Amino acid sequence: MSVVDGGWVIGDHLTADIAGGRAAGLQTIWIDRGTWPVHEPDADHVVTDALRAMEILNREPWTEERTRP
């Protein structure tokens, strides 16, 4: 994947990380730590820890599919 193809934002804050990444046209991975009582994330992927996020980034080839835990 080249920089021209876009990039990724990984974070645990729905507004600062996920909404910001989406607004920038980047793919997003939300680390859901269970701290958002009411949420409907608009993330491309939702994981519960950073290791799972790394697994997504290391997957070849990257896909456009949206996944949920």
mmCIF file of the N, C-alpha and C atoms, coordinates in Angstrom:
data_MODEL
# 
_entry.id   MODEL 
# 
loop_
_atom_site.group_PDB 
_atom_site.id 
_atom_site.type_symbol 
_atom_site.label_atom_id 
_atom_site.label_alt_id 
_atom_site.label_comp_id 
_atom_site.label_asym_id 
_atom_site.label_entity_id 
_atom_site.label_seq_id 
_atom_site.pdbx_PDB_ins_code 
_atom_site.Cartn_x 
_atom_site.Cartn_y 
_atom_site.Cartn_z 
_atom_site.occupancy 
_atom_site.B_iso_or_equiv 
_atom_site.pdbx_formal_charge 
_atom_site.auth_seq_id 
_atom_site.auth_comp_id 
_atom_site.auth_asym_id 
_atom_site.auth_atom_id 
_atom_site.pdbx_PDB_model_num 
ATOM 1   N N  . MET A 1 1  ? 0.846   -1.173 0.000  1.00 0.00 ? 1  MET A N  1 
ATOM 2   C CA . MET A 1 1  ? 0.000   0.000  0.000  1.00 0.00 ? 1  MET A CA 1 
ATOM 3   C C  . MET A 1 1  ? 0.887   1.230  0.000  1.00 0.00 ? 1  MET A C  1 
ATOM 4   N N  . SER A 1 2  ? 0.604   2.160  -0.864 1.00 0.00 ? 2  SER A N  1 
ATOM 5   C CA . SER A 1 2  ? 1.391   3.380  -0.924 1.00 0.00 ? 2  SER A CA 1 
ATOM 6   C C  . SER A 1 2  ? 0.666   4.509  -0.206 1.00 0.00 ? 2  SER A C  1 
ATOM 7   N N  . VAL A 1 3  ? 1.370   5.602  0.046  1.00 0.00 ? 3  VAL A N  1 
ATOM 8   C CA . VAL A 1 3  ? 0.768   6.759  0.696  1.00 0.00 ? 3  VAL A CA 1 
ATOM 9   C C  . VAL A 1 3  ? -0.381  7.305  -0.152 1.00 0.00 ? 3  VAL A C  1 
ATOM 10  N N  . VAL A 1 4  ? -0.265  7.187  -1.454 1.00 0.00 ? 4  VAL A N  1 
ATOM 11  C CA . VAL A 1 4  ? -1.319  7.657  -2.357 1.00 0.00 ? 4  VAL A CA 1 
ATOM 12  C C  . VAL A 1 4  ? -2.619  6.895  -2.106 1.00 0.00 ? 4  VAL A C  1 
ATOM 13  N N  . ASP A 1 5  ? -2.515  5.641  -1.694 1.00 0.00 ? 5  ASP A N  1 
ATOM 14  C CA . ASP A 1 5  ? -3.691  4.814  -1.426 1.00 0.00 ? 5  ASP A CA 1 
ATOM 15  C C  . ASP A 1 5  ? -4.397  5.192  -0.130 1.00 0.00 ? 5  ASP A C  1 
ATOM 16  N N  . GLY A 1 6  ? -3.808  6.050  0.655  1.00 0.00 ? 6  GLY A N  1 
ATOM 17  C CA . GLY A 1 6  ? -4.413  6.452  1.923  1.00 0.00 ? 6  GLY A CA 1 
ATOM 18  C C  . GLY A 1 6  ? -3.641  5.910  3.095  1.00 0.00 ? 6  GLY A C  1 
ATOM 19  N N  . GLY A 1 7  ? -4.240  6.002  4.247  1.00 0.00 ? 7  GLY A N  1 
ATOM 20  C CA . GLY A 1 7  ? -3.571  5.545  5.453  1.00 0.00 ? 7  GLY A CA 1 
ATOM 21  C C  . GLY A 1 7  ? -4.589  5.104  6.476  1.00 0.00 ? 7  GLY A C  1 
ATOM 22  N N  . TRP A 1 8  ? -4.122  4.940  7.683  1.00 0.00 ? 8  TRP A N  1 
ATOM 23  C CA . TRP A 1 8  ? -4.937  4.402  8.763  1.00 0.00 ? 8  TRP A CA 1 
ATOM 24  C C  . TRP A 1 8  ? -4.864  5.297  9.978  1.00 0.00 ? 8  TRP A C  1 
ATOM 25  N N  . VAL A 1 9  ? -5.923  5.320  10.748 1.00 0.00 ? 9  VAL A N  1 
ATOM 26  C CA . VAL A 1 9  ? -5.940  5.913  12.077 1.00 0.00 ? 9  VAL A CA 1 
ATOM 27  C C  . VAL A 1 9  ? -6.395  4.814  13.027 1.00 0.00 ? 9  VAL A C  1 
ATOM 28  N N  . ILE A 1 10 ? -5.628  4.631  14.092 1.00 0.00 ? 10 ILE A N  1 
ATOM 29  C CA . ILE A 1 10 ? -5.992  3.666  15.127 1.00 0.00 ? 10 ILE A CA 1 
ATOM 30  C C  . ILE A 1 10 ? -6.142  4.454  16.416 1.00 0.00 ? 10 ILE A C  1 
ATOM 31  N N  . GLY A 1 11 ? -7.274  4.293  17.076 1.00 0.00 ? 11 GLY A N  1 
ATOM 32  C CA . GLY A 1 11 ? -7.455  5.029  18.308 1.00 0.00 ? 11 GLY A CA 1 
ATOM 33  C C  . GLY A 1 11 ? -8.603  4.524  19.130 1.00 0.00 ? 11 GLY A C  1 
ATOM 34  N N  . ASP A 1 12 ? -8.703  5.076  20.359 1.00 0.00 ? 12 ASP A N  1 
ATOM 35  C CA . ASP A 1 12 ? -9.763  4.664  21.264 1.00 0.00 ? 12 ASP A CA 1 
ATOM 36  C C  . ASP A 1 12 ? -10.755 5.791  21.554 1.00 0.00 ? 12 ASP A C  1 
ATOM 37  N N  . HIS A 1 13 ? -10.630 6.890  20.837 1.00 0.00 ? 13 HIS A N  1 
ATOM 38  C CA . HIS A 1 13 ? -11.558 8.010  21.033 1.00 0.00 ? 13 HIS A CA 1 
ATOM 39  C C  . HIS A 1 13 ? -12.401 8.170  19.768 1.00 0.00 ? 13 HIS A C  1 
ATOM 40  N N  . LEU A 1 14 ? -13.714 8.001  19.916 1.00 0.00 ? 14 LEU A N  1 
ATOM 41  C CA . LEU A 1 14 ? -14.595 8.030  18.741 1.00 0.00 ? 14 LEU A CA 1 
ATOM 42  C C  . LEU A 1 14 ? -14.579 9.365  18.011 1.00 0.00 ? 14 LEU A C  1 
ATOM 43  N N  . THR A 1 15 ? -14.494 10.457 18.745 1.00 0.00 ? 15 THR A N  1 
ATOM 44  C CA . THR A 1 15 ? -14.534 11.767 18.103 1.00 0.00 ? 15 THR A CA 1 
ATOM 45  C C  . THR A 1 15 ? -13.168 12.169 17.562 1.00 0.00 ? 15 THR A C  1 
ATOM 46  N N  . ALA A 1 16 ? -12.182 12.199 18.436 1.00 0.00 ? 16 ALA A N  1 
ATOM 47  C CA . ALA A 1 16 ? -10.857 12.675 18.036 1.00 0.00 ? 16 ALA A CA 1 
ATOM 48  C C  . ALA A 1 16 ? -10.177 11.737 17.040 1.00 0.00 ? 16 ALA A C  1 
ATOM 49  N N  . ASP A 1 17 ? -10.269 10.445 17.273 1.00 0.00 ? 17 ASP A N  1 
ATOM 50  C CA . ASP A 1 17 ? -9.547  9.486  16.438 1.00 0.00 ? 17 ASP A CA 1 
ATOM 51  C C  . ASP A 1 17 ? -10.374 9.015  15.243 1.00 0.00 ? 17 ASP A C  1 
ATOM 52  N N  . ILE A 1 18 ? -11.511 8.421  15.519 1.00 0.00 ? 18 ILE A N  1 
ATOM 53  C CA . ILE A 1 18 ? -12.278 7.771  14.456 1.00 0.00 ? 18 ILE A CA 1 
ATOM 54  C C  . ILE A 1 18 ? -12.959 8.790  13.551 1.00 0.00 ? 18 ILE A C  1 
ATOM 55  N N  . ALA A 1 19 ? -13.709 9.728  14.118 1.00 0.00 ? 19 ALA A N  1 
ATOM 56  C CA . ALA A 1 19 ? -14.374 10.742 13.285 1.00 0.00 ? 19 ALA A CA 1 
ATOM 57  C C  . ALA A 1 19 ? -13.342 11.594 12.551 1.00 0.00 ? 19 ALA A C  1 
ATOM 58  N N  . GLY A 1 20 ? -12.248 11.919 13.219 1.00 0.00 ? 20 GLY A N  1 
ATOM 59  C CA . GLY A 1 20 ? -11.189 12.697 12.572 1.00 0.00 ? 20 GLY A CA 1 
ATOM 60  C C  . GLY A 1 20 ? -10.549 11.951 11.411 1.00 0.00 ? 20 GLY A C  1 
ATOM 61  N N  . GLY A 1 21 ? -10.286 10.678 11.621 1.00 0.00 ? 21 GLY A N  1 
ATOM 62  C CA . GLY A 1 21 ? -9.704  9.859  10.553 1.00 0.00 ? 21 GLY A CA 1 
ATOM 63  C C  . GLY A 1 21 ? -10.646 9.717  9.373  1.00 0.00 ? 21 GLY A C  1 
ATOM 64  N N  . ARG A 1 22 ? -11.920 9.488  9.655  1.00 0.00 ? 22 ARG A N  1 
ATOM 65  C CA . ARG A 1 22 ? -12.918 9.369  8.576  1.00 0.00 ? 22 ARG A CA 1 
ATOM 66  C C  . ARG A 1 22 ? -13.005 10.675 7.793  1.00 0.00 ? 22 ARG A C  1 
ATOM 67  N N  . ALA A 1 23 ? -12.991 11.807 8.512  1.00 0.00 ? 23 ALA A N  1 
ATOM 68  C CA . ALA A 1 23 ? -13.072 13.114 7.858  1.00 0.00 ? 23 ALA A CA 1 
ATOM 69  C C  . ALA A 1 23 ? -11.868 13.356 6.944  1.00 0.00 ? 23 ALA A C  1 
ATOM 70  N N  . ALA A 1 24 ? -10.747 12.767 7.294  1.00 0.00 ? 24 ALA A N  1 
ATOM 71  C CA . ALA A 1 24 ? -9.536  12.909 6.486  1.00 0.00 ? 24 ALA A CA 1 
ATOM 72  C C  . ALA A 1 24 ? -9.465  11.886 5.358  1.00 0.00 ? 24 ALA A C  1 
ATOM 73  N N  . GLY A 1 25 ? -10.464 10.998 5.281  1.00 0.00 ? 25 GLY A N  1 
ATOM 74  C CA . GLY A 1 25 ? -10.484 9.999  4.226  1.00 0.00 ? 25 GLY A CA 1 
ATOM 75  C C  . GLY A 1 25 ? -9.622  8.780  4.506  1.00 0.00 ? 25 GLY A C  1 
ATOM 76  N N  . LEU A 1 26 ? -9.288  8.566  5.766  1.00 0.00 ? 26 LEU A N  1 
ATOM 77  C CA . LEU A 1 26 ? -8.444  7.438  6.142  1.00 0.00 ? 26 LEU A CA 1 
ATOM 78  C C  . LEU A 1 26 ? -9.286  6.271  6.629  1.00 0.00 ? 26 LEU A C  1 
ATOM 79  N N  . GLN A 1 27 ? -8.718  5.090  6.562  1.00 0.00 ? 27 GLN A N  1 
ATOM 80  C CA . GLN A 1 27 ? -9.371  3.917  7.141  1.00 0.00 ? 27 GLN A CA 1 
ATOM 81  C C  . GLN A 1 27 ? -9.142  3.959  8.648  1.00 0.00 ? 27 GLN A C  1 
ATOM 82  N N  . THR A 1 28 ? -10.089 3.415  9.387  1.00 0.00 ? 28 THR A N  1 
ATOM 83  C CA . THR A 1 28 ? -10.014 3.544  10.834 1.00 0.00 ? 28 THR A CA 1 
ATOM 84  C C  . THR A 1 28 ? -10.160 2.202  11.546 1.00 0.00 ? 28 THR A C  1 
ATOM 85  N N  . ILE A 1 29 ? -9.461  2.110  12.676 1.00 0.00 ? 29 ILE A N  1 
ATOM 86  C CA . ILE A 1 29 ? -9.599  0.978  13.584 1.00 0.00 ? 29 ILE A CA 1 
ATOM 87  C C  . ILE A 1 29 ? -9.851  1.568  14.962 1.00 0.00 ? 29 ILE A C  1 
ATOM 88  N N  . TRP A 1 30 ? -11.020 1.252  15.515 1.00 0.00 ? 30 TRP A N  1 
ATOM 89  C CA . TRP A 1 30 ? -11.363 1.743  16.847 1.00 0.00 ? 30 TRP A CA 1 
ATOM 90  C C  . TRP A 1 30 ? -11.048 0.668  17.869 1.00 0.00 ? 30 TRP A C  1 
ATOM 91  N N  . ILE A 1 31 ? -10.257 1.029  18.884 1.00 0.00 ? 31 ILE A N  1 
ATOM 92  C CA . ILE A 1 31 ? -9.983  0.126  19.996 1.00 0.00 ? 31 ILE A CA 1 
ATOM 93  C C  . ILE A 1 31 ? -11.056 0.404  21.043 1.00 0.00 ? 31 ILE A C  1 
ATOM 94  N N  . ASP A 1 32 ? -12.036 -0.478 21.107 1.00 0.00 ? 32 ASP A N  1 
ATOM 95  C CA . ASP A 1 32 ? -13.169 -0.334 22.023 1.00 0.00 ? 32 ASP A CA 1 
ATOM 96  C C  . ASP A 1 32 ? -12.779 -0.891 23.381 1.00 0.00 ? 32 ASP A C  1 
ATOM 97  N N  . ARG A 1 33 ? -12.533 0.000  24.315 1.00 0.00 ? 33 ARG A N  1 
ATOM 98  C CA . ARG A 1 33 ? -12.131 -0.401 25.670 1.00 0.00 ? 33 ARG A CA 1 
ATOM 99  C C  . ARG A 1 33 ? -13.325 -0.440 26.618 1.00 0.00 ? 33 ARG A C  1 
ATOM 100 N N  . GLY A 1 34 ? -14.531 -0.272 26.062 1.00 0.00 ? 34 GLY A N  1 
ATOM 101 C CA . GLY A 1 34 ? -15.730 -0.324 26.874 1.00 0.00 ? 34 GLY A CA 1 
ATOM 102 C C  . GLY A 1 34 ? -15.989 0.933  27.679 1.00 0.00 ? 34 GLY A C  1 
ATOM 103 N N  . THR A 1 35 ? -15.361 2.038  27.304 1.00 0.00 ? 35 THR A N  1 
ATOM 104 C CA . THR A 1 35 ? -15.521 3.284  28.058 1.00 0.00 ? 35 THR A CA 1 
ATOM 105 C C  . THR A 1 35 ? -16.568 4.216  27.469 1.00 0.00 ? 35 THR A C  1 
ATOM 106 N N  . TRP A 1 36 ? -17.114 3.893  26.300 1.00 0.00 ? 36 TRP A N  1 
ATOM 107 C CA . TRP A 1 36 ? -18.160 4.705  25.682 1.00 0.00 ? 36 TRP A CA 1 
ATOM 108 C C  . TRP A 1 36 ? -19.487 4.012  25.946 1.00 0.00 ? 36 TRP A C  1 
ATOM 109 N N  . PRO A 1 37 ? -20.312 4.563  26.861 1.00 0.00 ? 37 PRO A N  1 
ATOM 110 C CA . PRO A 1 37 ? -21.552 3.884  27.257 1.00 0.00 ? 37 PRO A CA 1 
ATOM 111 C C  . PRO A 1 37 ? -22.543 3.711  26.104 1.00 0.00 ? 37 PRO A C  1 
ATOM 112 N N  . VAL A 1 38 ? -22.679 4.705  25.274 1.00 0.00 ? 38 VAL A N  1 
ATOM 113 C CA . VAL A 1 38 ? -23.581 4.625  24.128 1.00 0.00 ? 38 VAL A CA 1 
ATOM 114 C C  . VAL A 1 38 ? -22.759 5.002  22.905 1.00 0.00 ? 38 VAL A C  1 
ATOM 115 N N  . HIS A 1 39 ? -22.669 4.092  21.966 1.00 0.00 ? 39 HIS A N  1 
ATOM 116 C CA . HIS A 1 39 ? -21.859 4.390  20.785 1.00 0.00 ? 39 HIS A CA 1 
ATOM 117 C C  . HIS A 1 39 ? -22.343 3.596  19.583 1.00 0.00 ? 39 HIS A C  1 
ATOM 118 N N  . GLU A 1 40 ? -22.185 4.182  18.458 1.00 0.00 ? 40 GLU A N  1 
ATOM 119 C CA . GLU A 1 40 ? -22.388 3.519  17.166 1.00 0.00 ? 40 GLU A CA 1 
ATOM 120 C C  . GLU A 1 40 ? -21.203 3.937  16.308 1.00 0.00 ? 40 GLU A C  1 
ATOM 121 N N  . PRO A 1 41 ? -20.084 3.248  16.473 1.00 0.00 ? 41 PRO A N  1 
ATOM 122 C CA . PRO A 1 41 ? -18.870 3.684  15.792 1.00 0.00 ? 41 PRO A CA 1 
ATOM 123 C C  . PRO A 1 41 ? -18.979 3.570  14.276 1.00 0.00 ? 41 PRO A C  1 
ATOM 124 N N  . ASP A 1 42 ? -18.387 4.520  13.613 1.00 0.00 ? 42 ASP A N  1 
ATOM 125 C CA . ASP A 1 42 ? -18.342 4.498  12.160 1.00 0.00 ? 42 ASP A CA 1 
ATOM 126 C C  . ASP A 1 42 ? -16.935 4.102  11.716 1.00 0.00 ? 42 ASP A C  1 
ATOM 127 N N  . ALA A 1 43 ? -16.361 3.169  12.451 1.00 0.00 ? 43 ALA A N  1 
ATOM 128 C CA . ALA A 1 43 ? -15.009 2.712  12.153 1.00 0.00 ? 43 ALA A CA 1 
ATOM 129 C C  . ALA A 1 43 ? -15.052 1.578  11.130 1.00 0.00 ? 43 ALA A C  1 
ATOM 130 N N  . ASP A 1 44 ? -13.966 1.453  10.385 1.00 0.00 ? 44 ASP A N  1 
ATOM 131 C CA . ASP A 1 44 ? -13.867 0.355  9.422  1.00 0.00 ? 44 ASP A CA 1 
ATOM 132 C C  . ASP A 1 44 ? -13.704 -0.979 10.142 1.00 0.00 ? 44 ASP A C  1 
ATOM 133 N N  . HIS A 1 45 ? -13.025 -0.940 11.274 1.00 0.00 ? 45 HIS A N  1 
ATOM 134 C CA . HIS A 1 45 ? -12.802 -2.146 12.083 1.00 0.00 ? 45 HIS A CA 1 
ATOM 135 C C  . HIS A 1 45 ? -12.947 -1.763 13.541 1.00 0.00 ? 45 HIS A C  1 
ATOM 136 N N  . VAL A 1 46 ? -13.460 -2.679 14.340 1.00 0.00 ? 46 VAL A N  1 
ATOM 137 C CA . VAL A 1 46 ? -13.582 -2.487 15.786 1.00 0.00 ? 46 VAL A CA 1 
ATOM 138 C C  . VAL A 1 46 ? -12.885 -3.654 16.463 1.00 0.00 ? 46 VAL A C  1 
ATOM 139 N N  . VAL A 1 47 ? -11.941 -3.336 17.348 1.00 0.00 ? 47 VAL A N  1 
ATOM 140 C CA . VAL A 1 47 ? -11.192 -4.367 18.067 1.00 0.00 ? 47 VAL A CA 1 
ATOM 141 C C  . VAL A 1 47 ? -11.191 -4.023 19.551 1.00 0.00 ? 47 VAL A C  1 
ATOM 142 N N  . THR A 1 48 ? -10.725 -4.943 20.364 1.00 0.00 ? 48 THR A N  1 
ATOM 143 C CA . THR A 1 48 ? -10.690 -4.696 21.802 1.00 0.00 ? 48 THR A CA 1 
ATOM 144 C C  . THR A 1 48 ? -9.291  -4.425 22.336 1.00 0.00 ? 48 THR A C  1 
ATOM 145 N N  . ASP A 1 49 ? -8.262  -4.601 21.505 1.00 0.00 ? 49 ASP A N  1 
ATOM 146 C CA . ASP A 1 49 ? -6.909  -4.293 21.964 1.00 0.00 ? 49 ASP A CA 1 
ATOM 147 C C  . ASP A 1 49 ? -5.997  -3.998 20.778 1.00 0.00 ? 49 ASP A C  1 
ATOM 148 N N  . ALA A 1 50 ? -4.844  -3.419 21.090 1.00 0.00 ? 50 ALA A N  1 
ATOM 149 C CA . ALA A 1 50 ? -3.901  -2.996 20.061 1.00 0.00 ? 50 ALA A CA 1 
ATOM 150 C C  . ALA A 1 50 ? -3.336  -4.167 19.261 1.00 0.00 ? 50 ALA A C  1 
ATOM 151 N N  . LEU A 1 51 ? -3.206  -5.326 19.882 1.00 0.00 ? 51 LEU A N  1 
ATOM 152 C CA . LEU A 1 51 ? -2.693  -6.482 19.148 1.00 0.00 ? 51 LEU A CA 1 
ATOM 153 C C  . LEU A 1 51 ? -3.613  -6.861 17.999 1.00 0.00 ? 51 LEU A C  1 
ATOM 154 N N  . ARG A 1 52 ? -4.918  -6.782 18.222 1.00 0.00 ? 52 ARG A N  1 
ATOM 155 C CA . ARG A 1 52 ? -5.876  -7.085 17.150 1.00 0.00 ? 52 ARG A CA 1 
ATOM 156 C C  . ARG A 1 52 ? -5.766  -6.045 16.042 1.00 0.00 ? 52 ARG A C  1 
ATOM 157 N N  . ALA A 1 53 ? -5.545  -4.798 16.410 1.00 0.00 ? 53 ALA A N  1 
ATOM 158 C CA . ALA A 1 53 ? -5.366  -3.744 15.403 1.00 0.00 ? 53 ALA A CA 1 
ATOM 159 C C  . ALA A 1 53 ? -4.139  -4.039 14.544 1.00 0.00 ? 53 ALA A C  1 
ATOM 160 N N  . MET A 1 54 ? -3.061  -4.479 15.176 1.00 0.00 ? 54 MET A N  1 
ATOM 161 C CA . MET A 1 54 ? -1.845  -4.815 14.436 1.00 0.00 ? 54 MET A CA 1 
ATOM 162 C C  . MET A 1 54 ? -2.084  -5.983 13.486 1.00 0.00 ? 54 MET A C  1 
ATOM 163 N N  . GLU A 1 55 ? -2.916  -6.938 13.896 1.00 0.00 ? 55 GLU A N  1 
ATOM 164 C CA . GLU A 1 55 ? -3.230  -8.069 13.019 1.00 0.00 ? 55 GLU A CA 1 
ATOM 165 C C  . GLU A 1 55 ? -3.919  -7.581 11.748 1.00 0.00 ? 55 GLU A C  1 
ATOM 166 N N  . ILE A 1 56 ? -4.808  -6.617 11.888 1.00 0.00 ? 56 ILE A N  1 
ATOM 167 C CA . ILE A 1 56 ? -5.496  -6.072 10.712 1.00 0.00 ? 56 ILE A CA 1 
ATOM 168 C C  . ILE A 1 56 ? -4.502  -5.384 9.801  1.00 0.00 ? 56 ILE A C  1 
ATOM 169 N N  . LEU A 1 57 ? -3.607  -4.580 10.372 1.00 0.00 ? 57 LEU A N  1 
ATOM 170 C CA . LEU A 1 57 ? -2.618  -3.868 9.560  1.00 0.00 ? 57 LEU A CA 1 
ATOM 171 C C  . LEU A 1 57 ? -1.645  -4.817 8.877  1.00 0.00 ? 57 LEU A C  1 
ATOM 172 N N  . ASN A 1 58 ? -1.349  -5.941 9.501  1.00 0.00 ? 58 ASN A N  1 
ATOM 173 C CA . ASN A 1 58 ? -0.401  -6.901 8.929  1.00 0.00 ? 58 ASN A CA 1 
ATOM 174 C C  . ASN A 1 58 ? -1.042  -7.845 7.923  1.00 0.00 ? 58 ASN A C  1 
ATOM 175 N N  . ARG A 1 59 ? -2.364  -7.820 7.850  1.00 0.00 ? 59 ARG A N  1 
ATOM 176 C CA . ARG A 1 59 ? -3.071  -8.708 6.926  1.00 0.00 ? 59 ARG A CA 1 
ATOM 177 C C  . ARG A 1 59 ? -2.761  -8.292 5.484  1.00 0.00 ? 59 ARG A C  1 
ATOM 178 N N  . GLU A 1 60 ? -2.556  -9.252 4.627  1.00 0.00 ? 60 GLU A N  1 
ATOM 179 C CA . GLU A 1 60 ? -2.319  -8.978 3.206  1.00 0.00 ? 60 GLU A CA 1 
ATOM 180 C C  . GLU A 1 60 ? -3.294  -9.772 2.377  1.00 0.00 ? 60 GLU A C  1 
ATOM 181 N N  . PRO A 1 61 ? -3.890  -9.225 1.365  1.00 0.00 ? 61 PRO A N  1 
ATOM 182 C CA . PRO A 1 61 ? -3.940  -7.784 1.104  1.00 0.00 ? 61 PRO A CA 1 
ATOM 183 C C  . PRO A 1 61 ? -4.979  -7.133 2.003  1.00 0.00 ? 61 PRO A C  1 
ATOM 184 N N  . TRP A 1 62 ? -4.876  -5.814 2.178  1.00 0.00 ? 62 TRP A N  1 
ATOM 185 C CA . TRP A 1 62 ? -5.888  -5.097 2.945  1.00 0.00 ? 62 TRP A CA 1 
ATOM 186 C C  . TRP A 1 62 ? -7.182  -5.121 2.178  1.00 0.00 ? 62 TRP A C  1 
ATOM 187 N N  . THR A 1 63 ? -8.268  -5.205 2.909  1.00 0.00 ? 63 THR A N  1 
ATOM 188 C CA . THR A 1 63 ? -9.572  -5.249 2.262  1.00 0.00 ? 63 THR A CA 1 
ATOM 189 C C  . THR A 1 63 ? -10.391 -4.046 2.658  1.00 0.00 ? 63 THR A C  1 
ATOM 190 N N  . GLU A 1 64 ? -11.418 -3.772 1.914  1.00 0.00 ? 64 GLU A N  1 
ATOM 191 C CA . GLU A 1 64 ? -12.319 -2.672 2.199  1.00 0.00 ? 64 GLU A CA 1 
ATOM 192 C C  . GLU A 1 64 ? -13.481 -3.114 3.078  1.00 0.00 ? 64 GLU A C  1 
ATOM 193 N N  . GLU A 1 65 ? -13.524 -4.392 3.446  1.00 0.00 ? 65 GLU A N  1 
ATOM 194 C CA . GLU A 1 65 ? -14.644 -4.898 4.224  1.00 0.00 ? 65 GLU A CA 1 
ATOM 195 C C  . GLU A 1 65 ? -14.634 -4.292 5.627  1.00 0.00 ? 65 GLU A C  1 
ATOM 196 N N  . ARG A 1 66 ? -15.808 -4.148 6.198  1.00 0.00 ? 66 ARG A N  1 
ATOM 197 C CA . ARG A 1 66 ? -15.947 -3.659 7.559  1.00 0.00 ? 66 ARG A CA 1 
ATOM 198 C C  . ARG A 1 66 ? -16.135 -4.868 8.457  1.00 0.00 ? 66 ARG A C  1 
ATOM 199 N N  . THR A 1 67 ? -15.395 -4.901 9.555  1.00 0.00 ? 67 THR A N  1 
ATOM 200 C CA . THR A 1 67 ? -15.495 -6.036 10.463 1.00 0.00 ? 67 THR A CA 1 
ATOM 201 C C  . THR A 1 67 ? -15.872 -5.554 11.855 1.00 0.00 ? 67 THR A C  1 
ATOM 202 N N  . ARG A 1 68 ? -16.516 -6.403 12.597 1.00 0.00 ? 68 ARG A N  1 
ATOM 203 C CA . ARG A 1 68 ? -16.882 -6.131 13.992 1.00 0.00 ? 68 ARG A CA 1 
ATOM 204 C C  . ARG A 1 68 ? -16.475 -7.338 14.816 1.00 0.00 ? 68 ARG A C  1 
ATOM 205 N N  . PRO A 1 69 ? -16.154 -7.140 16.101 1.00 0.00 ? 69 PRO A N  1 
ATOM 206 C CA . PRO A 1 69 ? -15.732 -8.298 16.919 1.00 0.00 ? 69 PRO A CA 1 
ATOM 207 C C  . PRO A 1 69 ? -16.867 -9.293 17.107 1.00 0.00 ? 69 PRO A C  1 
# 
